[in-house]
Amino acid sequence: MCYIETIRIEDGLPYLLALHQERMSRTCDEKGFPLPEIPCLTNLCPPELMCGMTKCRILYGKEGISDVSFSPYTPRQISSLRIVTAPADLDYHLKQADRSSLETLLMQKGEADEIIILRNGLLTDTSYTNLLLHIGGELLTPRVPLLEGVQRRYLLQSGQIRPADLQIEDLKKAEEILLINAMLPLGHTIRIHPSQIIF
């Protein structure tokens, strides 16, 4: 089994690196293999990608780091979301390279651009981001996401968002829905109006 860390590189500098290392450490501890050392990403980043936002992908497993790649980053254009119900036993709490369980759910998106995954009656994530709901002047995030994203953890630690048990009805109360991940920090997040959700 291989695992992935996706790290935002902006103008040659990696962001939230300590939190990425923490997540890798938790994965290694759970799976019982040693934590590989992340090389200096600034030194590895190609010169042509040193300006602007770059996506760094680290692939690792029990044999250590098997690949480090860099690519220009352009956010996906997401303007509509569909609610999809996942099996109660869906487990993606580790960032695995095998995303087949999520891809199966994504096949149900129909004409929507992306999905919101409902598990055990509660909102969790989209297929590739954590969720924030802007309700009553607060930014709320599902208490139990499918994957605890690094950007989500940073925003929780800094007190910018609050965890809550969120249901479908909460989407209708929201002023907007924000999609966040390591490549989509709060200032660059994708924002969706609730009217663009297919229930």
C-alpha positions, 0 to 999 in steps of 0.5 A: 500500500502506498500513501500520498502527501500533496504539498503546496509550494508557493514561490519555491517555499513549502507550506504547512510542512510540519503538519504534513510530516505529522500526518505522515508520522501518524500513517507510519505509526499506524501501519508499522513502518519507519517515517521517511525523511522528506528531502529539501523540496525547495532544492528539488523544485524545478527552476521553472516552477519556483514562481507561483503555486506548484503542486508537490506530490510525495509517494511513500510506503514501507520502503520509504519515499518512492517518488517526489514530483512537481507540477504547475497547479491550476484549481479545478472549476467547481460550480455544482455539487451533488449529495452522494451517500457512502457505505457506512464502512467507507474508510479513507482516514489515511491518504492512500494512493488507491482512491478507488472507493472515492472514484466509485462514489464520484461516478454518481455525480451526474451533471454536477462537477463534484460530490459531497459525501454523506456517511451515517447521515452526516456530511464529510468531504468532497472526493478531494477536499474538506468542507467548510460551511459559512453559517451565522458568521462562523465557518463550520467543518464536519466533525468527522471527515473522511480524511483529516486534511492538513489545511483543515487541521491548520485552520482548527489549530488557529481557531479560524474554523469550528468542528460540528456535526453537519447534516444535509439541512445545514447546507440549506442554512449556509451562506456558502460552501467552501472547499479546502485542501493543501492546495486550496487555503482559505484565501484561495478556496473554491466557494459554492452557493447552496443553490448549486447543490443537487440534493 
